Amino acid sequence: MKSTNRRGFGQTIAGLSVGALGASVMPAHADDTSPAADAMTSMSDKAGKNLRSKSMTTNAHRIKTDPDNYEPFKIAQAYRVGDLIFVSGQAAIDDNGAIVAVGDFEAQARRSIENLGRVLEAGGSGLDKLVKVTILVTDISKFDIVVKLREEYFTAPYPADTIFEVGSLALPELLFEIEAVALADGKIIDA
């Protein structure tokens, strides 16, 4: 049995690593399958679940616009989780569920970003609180248009961004889609 007793640090007792606060108990070695290790891991799991259920519960609140043009597709427009809003991919779909500007990349991109803004506003946020966007395009040669629209619709410091060219989007007439993560509360700080 090895035991270290330094205040504020964990201990190794009978091959188990015991966290300093007693909240995390796990085998000292990942391959330890002894009965004592199993019992301690089980106690840790139960303690962790009890701790999470009493003081660390996080709820996800659904956000939607009226009308919700994604309802027919069984997709939530967005969720607020804590201080963040997670928005599903927004495309060039109007309030009646019809695709707008078929064949016009820039017009579809504009409508998609405007739809994103509407969803964020429904959640108490806005385009100025974007932290991360993911953009899907069917033609990466239109990247210069994407940059132009980012400058027009977003504010500095600009959100983190990933852009992909894809073979197609959910509906064959769509050319652009944007999903996002934004702050619900707080502000973007340029370091």
N, C-alpha and C positions, 0 to 999 in steps of 0.2 A: 504494500500500500504506500503510495507516494502522496505526500501532502505538502503543499506550500501554503503559508498563511501570511500573505501580505495584504494589508488593509487596502481596500479599493480594487483588488485584482481578483481574478478567478482562482479556483483551487482545482487540483486534480486529486481526486479521492477514489481509490479502488478502480482506477482506469476510467473514471468519468470526469468530464470537465464541467465544473459548476460555476455559473456566472456569478459575478460579484454581487449582484442584486438578487440572485436566486430565481430570476425570471426565465433564464435560458439554461436548460440542462440538457446536455447531449453527450454521447460517447466521446471520449477524448480522441478516438480514432474512428474514422468513418466506417471501417469494416468490423467494428466491435458489435457483435450480436449476442453478447452474454445476457442472461436473464436480468442482471442488475441494470445493464445498459438499456434493455427494452423497457423496463419499469420506469427508469428515470426519463427516457424519451417520452413515454406515454404520459407521465406526470407533467412534463414540460408542455406537451401538446394540449392537455386539458387546461393547464394554467393559462397558456396563451389564448385559448379560445375564450375562457372566462374573462380574461383581461380585455380582449378585443370586444366582446359583446357588451361589456359594461361601460367602457370609457372611450373606445376608439371606433365606434360604429360610424361608417360613412354611408350616406344615402346618395343615390343618383336621382336627380329630379329631371323629368322629361321636359324638353322645350319644344314647342311647335308653333308654327305660324297659322293664321286662319285666312285662307284655307291652307290645309296641309297637303301640298301637292305630292308628298311622298307616301301618304297613307295607302294608296292602291298597291304600292310595291312592298308593303309591310316593313318599312324602314323608319326608324325614329330619326327625326331631323337633327336632334342634338340632346345631350345630357349635361347637366351641371353636376359636377362632383367636387365638393369642397369649393375652392375658389377658382376652379377651372371649368371651361365649357368645351366639350368635345363635339364637333359638328361633323355629321356625315357629309360625304361628297355632294356638293351642290353643282347642278348643271343648268343648262339653258331651258328651263321648264317654266311656263307661265302659270298664273293662278288657276287656270282651267286644266292644267296637266298636259298642255300641248308643248311640243318642242318649238322654240322660237329660232328664227334666222337660220334655217337649214342651209348648210353649205357656207355660212359666213363665220369664220373662226373668231374674228374680233368681236362681233356682235354677240356670239354665244359666250365668249369669255366675259364680256361685260355683264350679261344677264346672270351668269353663274356667280360672279363676285357680288352683284347686287342681291342675289338670293342669299348668299352667305351673310351679307350685312343685315338683311331682314331677320334671319334666324338668330344672329348674335343680339340684335336689338330686342327680340322677343325674350331673350335670356338676361336682359339687363346689361349687355356689353356692347361692343361695336368693333368696327374694323381697326380702330386705333388701339385696341387691346389684344391684337393677334400676337401670339407667341410663336406659332409654327403653322405652316401651311404645306400641304402636299398637293401638287398639281399634276393632273394626268392630261396629256394631249395626244391626239392621233397624228400630229405632224410637228416634230421638233424643230423644223425649219421656221416655225412661227414664234420661236423663242424671243425674238426682238419685240414682238407685240406683247408678250407676257411681261417683259421688263418694263415696257411703256405703261402697261396697265397697273403694274405693282407701284410704280411711281405716282400714278394718278389716284389710285384708290387707297393705298397704304401710306403710313407716315413713318418717318425715321424716329427711332431706329427700326428698320424694317424687320419683319418676322423671319425666323429661320425658315428655310424653304427647301423642299426636294421636288424635283420635276422629273417625270417619266414620260417617255413616248410609249404608247400602247397600241396594239393592233386595232382595238375597238373598245368602246365604252359600253355601258349597259344597254343602250339603245343605239342602233347603227347610225342614226343621224347626228348623234352627239360628237362634238369635236374637242370639248374642254370640260374638265371637272376639277373642283377644288374642295378639299376637306381641310379642317383647321382645328387648332387648339387655341383658346383665347383665355385671358383673365376675365373672371366675372367681377372681381373687386380688385382694388389695387391699381398700380400703374406700371408701365414699362419704364425701366430706368436704364439709360445709356451710360455704361461704365466707362 
